[in-house]
Amino acid sequence: MKPFTYERAKSIGDAVAAVAAKPGAKFISGGTNLLDLMKLEVETPSHLVDISRLPLNRIEDMPDGGVRIGAQVSNSVLAGDPRIRRKYPVLSQALLAGASGQLRNKASTGGNLLQRTRCYYFYDRTMPCNKREPGSGCSALEGFNRIHAVLGTSDACIAAHPSDMAVAMTALDARIEIVGPSGTTRVIPISELHRLPGKTPQIDNSLANGEMIVAVVLPPPPAGKQVYRKVRDRASYAFALVSVAAIVDSAAGRIRDARIAMGGIAPKPWRLNETEQMLQAALASDRTFSQAADAAMTNARGFGQNDFKMPLAIRTLRVTLGMLSNQT
């Protein structure tokens, strides 16, 4: 690990100012991802600003019936909060499907959203990786790409986004509160937080230098039943090969509303907007769910060893939709 300096921020203003002022500075909270990357010298920050003690660890009820989740709320606390379990079960389920209990105790809400890909080549400094070293190439294109993305990729990068929590928050239409060095706050939909690789895969998100996530706001819970379904190589402590966060509101045999996001298949949580439109006002039938699942993978592209993800995503989505429509 390369040498670095460290400070503990006393306020949000101090934190963003410190990172903005020092080239190579980074925020650190739970450190469940950043410290691993620093040990491998994939990340080499010159200065760390510890934000773990900032007063951002509350879950607050909003006047409209939604909730505001501070960026320092741990994954364990968020998953177990009675309000989240009752109003947003898809989020609680997604959090409990991620990592291990020990890691969930340390991992923060803001950090989970900003965790970096687990692509093998991103972690291996002996191999070319455009995300780690722009212009060096993408080893995964012709390499071992079993865990990689099949939607939203580019010739520069096919890495998949690893977060379970972010997939559920995408289905819930979460909004992200961000504070910048000037002290101003901006709010963006979660769909605008993560970036597709395009020609600049080294840029994972839309945060500017010194900007920090301070909260996630969930709107009032949508009508219908919610579920998070995760397919992985083993039952725990494994990233998703394919995951589905689905919310379906149906009555009298018809679907009134559907919100669906998928994980493990793209460089960002993947919202299925066109599939949702197909489902609205449609019959809640196996045929409808099969057609919708097939349509979701229309533009998917495999790279050899990850070709199985496309039929796996179709089957997982079809079964998840059927499961929700049959719940009582």
Secondary structure as the mmCIF struct_conf table of DSSP 4:
data_model
#
loop_
_struct_conf.conf_type_id
_struct_conf.id
_struct_conf.beg_label_comp_id
_struct_conf.beg_label_asym_id
_struct_conf.beg_label_seq_id
_struct_conf.end_label_comp_id
_struct_conf.end_label_asym_id
_struct_conf.end_label_seq_id
STRN STRN1 THR A 5 ARG A 8
BEND BEND1 LYS A 10 SER A 11
HELX_RH_AL_P HELX_RH_AL_P1 ILE A 12 ALA A 21
BEND BEND2 LYS A 22 LYS A 22
TURN_TY1_P TURN_TY1_P1 PRO A 23 GLY A 24
STRN STRN2 ALA A 25 ILE A 28
BEND BEND3 SER A 29 GLY A 30
TURN_TY1_P TURN_TY1_P2 THR A 32 ASN A 33
HELX_RH_AL_P HELX_RH_AL_P2 LEU A 34 LYS A 39
TURN_TY1_P TURN_TY1_P3 LEU A 40 GLU A 41
BEND BEND4 VAL A 42 GLU A 43
BEND BEND5 SER A 46 SER A 46
STRN STRN3 HIS A 47 ASP A 50
TURN_TY1_P TURN_TY1_P4 SER A 52 ARG A 53
BEND BEND6 LEU A 54 PRO A 55
STRN STRN4 ILE A 59 ASP A 61
TURN_TY1_P TURN_TY1_P5 PRO A 63 ASP A 64
BEND BEND7 GLY A 65 GLY A 65
STRN STRN5 VAL A 67 GLY A 70
TURN_TY1_P TURN_TY1_P6 ALA A 71 GLN A 72
STRN STRN6 SER A 74 SER A 74
HELX_RH_AL_P HELX_RH_AL_P3 ASN A 75 GLY A 80
HELX_RH_AL_P HELX_RH_AL_P4 PRO A 82 LYS A 87
HELX_RH_AL_P HELX_RH_AL_P5 PRO A 89 LEU A 96
TURN_TY1_P TURN_TY1_P7 ALA A 97 ALA A 97
BEND BEND8 GLY A 98 ALA A 99
HELX_RH_AL_P HELX_RH_AL_P6 GLY A 101 LYS A 106
STRN STRN7 SER A 108 SER A 108
HELX_RH_AL_P HELX_RH_AL_P7 THR A 109 LEU A 113
TURN_TY1_P TURN_TY1_P8 LEU A 114 LEU A 114
HELX_LH_PP_P HELX_LH_PP_P1 GLN A 115 THR A 117
HELX_RH_AL_P HELX_RH_AL_P8 TYR A 120 TYR A 123
TURN_TY1_P TURN_TY1_P9 ARG A 125 THR A 126
BEND BEND9 MET A 127 MET A 127
STRN STRN8 CYS A 129 CYS A 129
TURN_TY1_P TURN_TY1_P10 ASN A 130 ARG A 132
BEND BEND10 GLU A 133 GLU A 133
TURN_TY1_P TURN_TY1_P11 PRO A 134 GLY A 135
BEND BEND11 SER A 136 SER A 136
STRN STRN9 CYS A 138 CYS A 138
HELX_RH_3T_P HELX_RH_3T_P1 SER A 139 LEU A 141
TURN_TY1_P TURN_TY1_P12 GLU A 142 GLU A 142
BEND BEND12 GLY A 143 GLY A 143
TURN_TY1_P TURN_TY1_P13 ARG A 146 ILE A 147
BEND BEND13 HIS A 148 HIS A 148
BEND BEND14 VAL A 150 GLY A 152
STRN STRN10 SER A 154 SER A 154
TURN_TY1_P TURN_TY1_P14 ASP A 155 ALA A 156
STRN STRN11 CYS A 157 CYS A 157
HELX_LH_PP_P HELX_LH_PP_P2 ALA A 159 HIS A 161
BEND BEND15 ASP A 164 ASP A 164
HELX_RH_AL_P HELX_RH_AL_P9 MET A 165 ALA A 171
TURN_TY1_P TURN_TY1_P15 LEU A 172 ASP A 173
STRN STRN12 ARG A 175 VAL A 179
TURN_TY1_P TURN_TY1_P16 PRO A 181 SER A 182
BEND BEND16 GLY A 183 GLY A 183
STRN STRN13 THR A 185 PRO A 189
HELX_RH_3T_P HELX_RH_3T_P2 ILE A 190 GLU A 192
TURN_TY1_P TURN_TY1_P17 LEU A 193 LEU A 193
STRN STRN14 HIS A 194 HIS A 194
TURN_TY1_P TURN_TY1_P18 GLY A 198 LYS A 199
TURN_TY1_P TURN_TY1_P19 PRO A 201 GLN A 202
STRN STRN15 ASN A 205 ASN A 205
BEND BEND17 SER A 206 SER A 206
HELX_LH_PP_P HELX_LH_PP_P3 LEU A 207 ALA A 208
TURN_TY1_P TURN_TY1_P20 ASN A 209 GLY A 210
STRN STRN16 MET A 212 LEU A 218
HELX_LH_PP_P HELX_LH_PP_P4 PRO A 219 PRO A 219
BEND BEND18 PRO A 220 PRO A 220
HELX_LH_PP_P HELX_LH_PP_P5 PRO A 221 PRO A 222
BEND BEND19 ALA A 223 GLY A 224
STRN STRN17 LYS A 225 VAL A 231
BEND BEND20 ASP A 233 TYR A 237
BEND BEND21 LEU A 241 LEU A 241
STRN STRN18 VAL A 242 ALA A 251
TURN_TY1_P TURN_TY1_P21 ALA A 252 GLY A 253
STRN STRN19 ARG A 254 GLY A 263
BEND BEND22 GLY A 264 LYS A 268
STRN STRN20 TRP A 270 ARG A 271
HELX_RH_AL_P HELX_RH_AL_P10 ASN A 273 LEU A 279
TURN_TY1_P TURN_TY1_P22 GLN A 280 ALA A 281
BEND BEND23 ALA A 282 ALA A 282
STRN STRN21 LEU A 283 LEU A 283
BEND BEND24 SER A 285 SER A 285
HELX_RH_AL_P HELX_RH_AL_P11 ASP A 286 ALA A 296
TURN_TY1_P TURN_TY1_P23 MET A 297 ASN A 299
BEND BEND25 GLY A 304 GLY A 304
TURN_TY1_P TURN_TY1_P24 GLN A 305 PHE A 308
HELX_RH_AL_P HELX_RH_AL_P12 LYS A 309 ASN A 326
#
